[in-house]
């Protein structure tokens, strides 16, 4: 018999809300959703299946359904970053709630940084945080105009304090300064990103090939 609490039934309704959806893609998403639903029938604590079920709902434009599943996943694993990052995306780009997008991206970033610190404290292999959360939060701030300009800069600077060699964050910061007319800072960060890129070497047939942006 199922171990799934009956109050979770609402999470397992799979309905396509997209105006145009190729039948083969819809069938693929439905099959993946059903496979994960079966897992959750017997193991309601299976975080990966919750995340994937939410993703399938997002793919069929059921944004509220995806949100509800990922919020539940965050309750199950409050120290994870994946579900909170997904919530930041769904709130910021699909449900048009910038305040909740910001809160969830910040939670994802906080959890990523905490895990990196934990790895360091335990002398475990170094962990590289997912800088996509910093990028997406930056874009969320930029979409809100002048009132969030300082936050848009600070979140990129925060990411660079955690991952000083994240050249794509440097490029994003340089682009922001360029678009806002601060050419000295734009040049500075473009140059910093090139220094990082020049240090990326690939060994091919005993020769070193230096990649640049």
KEMITOR-381625 format. One record per residue (C-alpha): residue number from 1; residue in three letters; x, y negated, z negated. Coordinates in pm, 1 decimal. Layout:
{vomi NUM, ALA, {X, Y, Z}} ...
***
This chain:
{vomi 1, UNK, {0.0, 0.0, 0.0}} {vomi 2, UNK, {102.8, -357.4, 63.6}} {vomi 3, UNK, {290.7, -537.7, -213.7}} {vomi 4, UNK, {210.0, -874.6, -56.6}} {vomi 5, UNK, {3.6, -1109.4, -274.0}} {vomi 6, UNK, {-332.5, -1183.8, -111.6}} {vomi 7, UNK, {-278.6, -1560.5, -143.6}} {vomi 8, UNK, {-14.4, -1531.7, 128.8}} {vomi 9, UNK, {-270.1, -1418.0, 389.4}} {vomi 10, UNK, {-290.8, -1765.4, 541.3}} {vomi 11, UNK, {77.6, -1748.0, 636.7}} {vomi 12, UNK, {17.4, -1449.4, 863.2}} {vomi 13, UNK, {-228.7, -1596.4, 1111.0}} {vomi 14, UNK, {-51.1, -1632.3, 1443.5}} {vomi 15, UNK, {-225.8, -1862.6, 1692.6}} {vomi 16, UNK, {-76.7, -2038.3, 1994.5}} {vomi 17, UNK, {-126.8, -2416.9, 1983.6}} {vomi 18, UNK, {85.5, -2506.7, 2287.8}} {vomi 19, UNK, {-95.7, -2647.7, 2589.7}} {vomi 20, UNK, {122.2, -2446.6, 2825.8}} {vomi 21, UNK, {285.1, -2121.8, 2722.4}} {vomi 22, UNK, {402.3, -1849.0, 2965.9}} {vomi 23, UNK, {226.7, -1523.8, 2871.3}} {vomi 24, UNK, {552.3, -1328.1, 2851.9}} {vomi 25, UNK, {702.6, -1580.2, 2607.4}} {vomi 26, UNK, {389.8, -1580.0, 2394.4}} {vomi 27, UNK, {399.7, -1201.6, 2382.1}} {vomi 28, UNK, {766.2, -1212.3, 2278.2}} {vomi 29, UNK, {701.2, -1461.4, 1997.8}} {vomi 30, UNK, {396.2, -1268.5, 1878.1}} {vomi 31, UNK, {590.4, -942.6, 1868.0}} {vomi 32, UNK, {872.2, -1099.5, 1666.8}} {vomi 33, UNK, {622.4, -1256.6, 1428.4}} {vomi 34, UNK, {444.0, -924.8, 1381.5}} {vomi 35, UNK, {768.7, -739.8, 1313.1}} {vomi 36, UNK, {858.1, -985.3, 1038.9}} {vomi 37, UNK, {504.8, -982.6, 900.3}} {vomi 38, UNK, {536.2, -607.9, 852.9}} {vomi 39, UNK, {861.9, -657.6, 664.4}} {vomi 40, UNK, {695.7, -910.7, 437.5}} {vomi 41, UNK, {402.6, -677.6, 374.8}} {vomi 42, UNK, {639.3, -458.2, 178.2}} {vomi 43, UNK, {899.3, -709.8, 67.5}} {vomi 44, UNK, {751.0, -1056.2, 2.2}} {vomi 45, UNK, {1096.9, -1170.8, -112.3}} {vomi 46, UNK, {1262.2, -1119.4, 229.2}} {vomi 47, UNK, {1388.8, -1470.9, 295.7}} {vomi 48, UNK, {1517.0, -1409.9, 650.7}} {vomi 49, UNK, {1179.8, -1277.6, 758.2}} {vomi 50, UNK, {1005.5, -1583.6, 614.7}} {vomi 51, UNK, {1240.8, -1810.1, 807.1}} {vomi 52, UNK, {1190.8, -1619.0, 1133.5}} {vomi 53, UNK, {812.9, -1610.4, 1093.1}} {vomi 54, UNK, {814.9, -1987.2, 1052.7}} {vomi 55, UNK, {1032.9, -2024.1, 1359.5}} {vomi 56, UNK, {788.7, -1821.5, 1569.1}} {vomi 57, UNK, {504.8, -2047.1, 1454.7}} {vomi 58, UNK, {708.4, -2350.8, 1553.9}} {vomi 59, UNK, {768.0, -2199.2, 1898.9}} {vomi 60, UNK, {390.0, -2179.2, 1955.9}} {vomi 61, UNK, {341.3, -2540.4, 1834.4}} {vomi 62, UNK, {183.7, -2441.5, 1501.9}} {vomi 63, UNK, {387.3, -2701.7, 1318.0}} {vomi 64, UNK, {173.3, -2708.3, 1004.0}} {vomi 65, UNK, {193.3, -2330.2, 983.6}} {vomi 66, UNK, {570.9, -2335.0, 1019.8}} {vomi 67, UNK, {592.3, -2606.4, 754.3}} {vomi 68, UNK, {386.2, -2403.3, 507.6}} {vomi 69, UNK, {599.6, -2092.7, 555.0}} {vomi 70, UNK, {928.2, -2279.9, 516.8}} {vomi 71, UNK, {806.6, -2461.1, 208.3}} {vomi 72, UNK, {726.6, -2120.6, 59.4}} {vomi 73, UNK, {1072.7, -1995.5, 158.4}} {vomi 74, UNK, {1226.0, -2293.9, -21.9}} {vomi 75, UNK, {1038.1, -2199.0, -336.2}} {vomi 76, UNK, {1178.0, -1847.2, -311.1}} {vomi 77, UNK, {1535.9, -1968.0, -250.2}} {vomi 78, UNK, {1568.2, -2324.3, -383.7}} {vomi 79, UNK, {1945.7, -2323.2, -329.1}} {vomi 80, UNK, {1930.3, -2231.3, 39.3}} {vomi 81, UNK, {1985.4, -2490.3, 311.8}} {vomi 82, UNK, {1828.3, -2321.3, 614.9}} {vomi 83, UNK, {1460.9, -2363.0, 526.0}} {vomi 84, UNK, {1513.5, -2718.6, 402.8}} {vomi 85, UNK, {1695.8, -2812.2, 722.1}} {vomi 86, UNK, {1410.5, -2660.1, 923.4}} {vomi 87, UNK, {1160.2, -2861.9, 720.3}} {vomi 88, UNK, {1359.2, -3178.4, 785.0}} {vomi 89, UNK, {1336.4, -3107.8, 1156.6}} {vomi 90, UNK, {964.6, -3026.4, 1158.4}} {vomi 91, UNK, {875.2, -3330.1, 947.7}} {vomi 92, UNK, {1103.2, -3568.0, 1133.2}} {vomi 93, UNK, {1045.2, -3466.8, 1493.6}} {vomi 94, UNK, {703.7, -3300.6, 1499.7}} {vomi 95, UNK, {488.6, -3408.7, 1201.8}} {vomi 96, UNK, {611.6, -3769.9, 1196.8}} {vomi 97, UNK, {671.9, -3788.6, 823.9}} {vomi 98, UNK, {1012.3, -3951.6, 795.5}} {vomi 99, UNK, {1008.4, -3966.7, 415.0}} {vomi 100, UNK, {963.9, -3590.1, 382.7}} {vomi 101, UNK, {1214.8, -3532.6, 660.5}} {vomi 102, UNK, {1471.7, -3735.0, 466.7}} {vomi 103, UNK, {1400.1, -3551.2, 139.9}} {vomi 104, UNK, {1439.5, -3209.2, 299.6}} {vomi 105, UNK, {1753.9, -3295.7, 495.1}} {vomi 106, UNK, {1908.1, -3432.7, 175.6}} {vomi 107, UNK, {1817.5, -3111.0, -5.1}} {vomi 108, UNK, {1976.9, -2905.0, 273.0}} {vomi 109, UNK, {2291.6, -3119.1, 256.7}} {vomi 110, UNK, {2303.3, -3098.4, -122.0}} {vomi 111, UNK, {2279.7, -2718.1, -111.2}} {vomi 112, UNK, {2544.8, -2691.3, 161.5}} {vomi 113, UNK, {2786.9, -2905.0, -37.2}} {vomi 114, UNK, {2714.4, -2713.9, -358.8}} {vomi 115, UNK, {2791.6, -2383.8, -185.5}} {vomi 116, UNK, {3116.9, -2523.1, -46.3}} {vomi 117, UNK, {3215.9, -2633.5, -398.7}} {vomi 118, UNK, {3123.9, -2291.3, -536.0}} {vomi 119, UNK, {3344.0, -2117.9, -279.9}} {vomi 120, UNK, {3634.0, -2345.1, -371.1}} {vomi 121, UNK, {3589.0, -2292.9, -745.0}} {vomi 122, UNK, {3597.2, -1916.2, -699.1}} {vomi 123, UNK, {3896.6, -1922.3, -462.3}} {vomi 124, UNK, {3676.3, -1767.8, -195.5}} {vomi 125, UNK, {3724.6, -1825.0, 179.5}} {vomi 126, UNK, {3669.9, -2188.0, 267.3}} {vomi 127, UNK, {3314.4, -2266.2, 374.5}} {vomi 128, UNK, {3238.3, -2518.9, 647.6}} {vomi 129, UNK, {2910.0, -2696.4, 588.1}} {vomi 130, UNK, {2650.6, -2719.0, 862.9}} {vomi 131, UNK, {2705.8, -3071.3, 989.4}} {vomi 132, UNK, {2388.7, -3057.7, 1199.1}} {vomi 133, UNK, {2194.8, -3166.0, 890.9}} {vomi 134, UNK, {2402.4, -3485.0, 868.1}} {vomi 135, UNK, {2351.7, -3548.7, 1239.5}} {vomi 136, UNK, {1976.7, -3496.5, 1226.5}} {vomi 137, UNK, {1935.4, -3713.0, 916.8}} {vomi 138, UNK, {2137.3, -3984.9, 1089.3}} {vomi 139, UNK, {1896.4, -3972.8, 1384.4}} {vomi 140, UNK, {1600.1, -3977.2, 1145.7}} {vomi 141, UNK, {1733.5, -4293.2, 985.0}} {vomi 142, UNK, {1805.0, -4455.7, 1320.8}} {vomi 143, UNK, {1448.8, -4392.6, 1433.5}} {vomi 144, UNK, {1327.6, -4608.0, 1144.2}} {vomi 145, UNK, {1506.5, -4921.8, 1258.2}} {vomi 146, UNK, {1696.4, -5192.2, 1074.6}} {vomi 147, UNK, {1580.7, -5099.8, 726.1}} {vomi 148, UNK, {1766.6, -4769.5, 744.4}} {vomi 149, UNK, {2083.9, -4882.5, 921.0}} {vomi 150, UNK, {2299.6, -4857.2, 608.9}} {vomi 151, UNK, {2168.1, -4507.8, 537.1}} {vomi 152, UNK, {2238.0, -4404.1, 896.9}} {vomi 153, UNK, {2604.6, -4494.4, 848.5}} {vomi 154, UNK, {2637.8, -4357.0, 497.2}} {vomi 155, UNK, {2512.2, -4009.1, 584.4}} {vomi 156, UNK, {2781.0, -3973.7, 851.7}} {vomi 157, UNK, {3045.6, -4102.8, 612.1}} {vomi 158, UNK, {2922.5, -3850.8, 355.4}} {vomi 159, UNK, {2962.1, -3571.3, 607.5}} {vomi 160, UNK, {3315.2, -3683.3, 688.4}} {vomi 161, UNK, {3409.4, -3684.9, 321.4}} {vomi 162, UNK, {3302.3, -3321.0, 303.3}} {vomi 163, UNK, {3439.4, -3219.5, 644.5}} {vomi 164, UNK, {3714.7, -3471.3, 731.4}} {vomi 165, UNK, {3789.8, -3299.5, 1064.6}} {vomi 166, UNK, {3432.3, -3307.5, 1197.6}} {vomi 167, UNK, {3514.1, -3490.2, 1520.5}} {vomi 168, UNK, {3156.0, -3485.3, 1645.0}} {vomi 169, UNK, {3049.6, -3684.0, 1337.9}} {vomi 170, UNK, {3326.5, -3929.2, 1421.5}} {vomi 171, UNK, {3195.0, -3962.9, 1776.7}} {vomi 172, UNK, {2842.8, -4015.8, 1648.1}} {vomi 173, UNK, {2965.0, -4284.4, 1408.3}} {vomi 174, UNK, {3169.6, -4450.5, 1682.8}} {vomi 175, UNK, {2868.3, -4444.2, 1914.8}} {vomi 176, UNK, {2653.9, -4603.4, 1647.7}} {vomi 177, UNK, {2903.3, -4888.2, 1602.2}} {vomi 178, UNK, {2935.4, -4930.1, 1980.6}} {vomi 179, UNK, {2558.7, -4950.2, 2026.4}} {vomi 180, UNK, {2538.4, -5211.7, 1751.7}} {vomi 181, UNK, {2818.3, -5429.2, 1888.3}} {vomi 182, UNK, {3090.5, -5345.0, 1634.0}} {vomi 183, UNK, {3358.9, -5258.8, 1886.4}} {vomi 184, UNK, {3659.4, -5251.7, 1646.5}} {vomi 185, UNK, {3493.0, -4983.5, 1432.9}} {vomi 186, UNK, {3375.1, -4799.9, 1743.4}} {vomi 187, UNK, {3729.1, -4788.4, 1881.8}} {vomi 188, UNK, {3867.1, -4681.9, 1545.3}} {vomi 189, UNK, {3636.2, -4380.7, 1517.7}} {vomi 190, UNK, {3670.2, -4280.0, 1882.4}} {vomi 191, UNK, {4046.6, -4279.3, 1831.6}} {vomi 192, UNK, {4013.4, -4073.4, 1513.2}} {vomi 193, UNK, {3802.6, -3816.6, 1697.2}} {vomi 194, UNK, {4064.8, -3790.7, 1971.5}} {vomi 195, UNK, {4335.6, -3723.2, 1713.9}} {vomi 196, UNK, {4134.4, -3427.6, 1588.7}} {vomi 197, UNK, {4060.9, -3304.9, 1939.9}} {vomi 198, UNK, {4429.0, -3328.7, 2037.8}} {vomi 199, UNK, {4511.1, -3093.1, 1753.5}} {vomi 200, UNK, {4285.6, -2817.3, 1883.2}} {vomi 201, UNK, {4508.4, -2576.1, 2069.6}} {vomi 202, UNK, {4422.3, -2258.9, 2256.4}} {vomi 203, UNK, {4689.8, -1997.7, 2321.5}} {vomi 204, UNK, {4655.3, -1861.2, 2674.9}} {vomi 205, UNK, {4921.1, -1629.8, 2827.5}} {vomi 206, UNK, {5172.7, -1749.9, 2569.9}} {vomi 207, UNK, {5118.2, -2111.5, 2669.2}} {vomi 208, UNK, {4949.1, -2375.8, 2458.9}} {vomi 209, UNK, {4660.2, -2555.9, 2618.2}} {vomi 210, UNK, {4552.8, -2871.5, 2434.7}} {vomi 211, UNK, {4184.2, -2949.9, 2465.1}} {vomi 212, UNK, {4058.8, -3307.8, 2446.2}} {vomi 213, UNK, {3705.8, -3447.2, 2432.8}} 
***
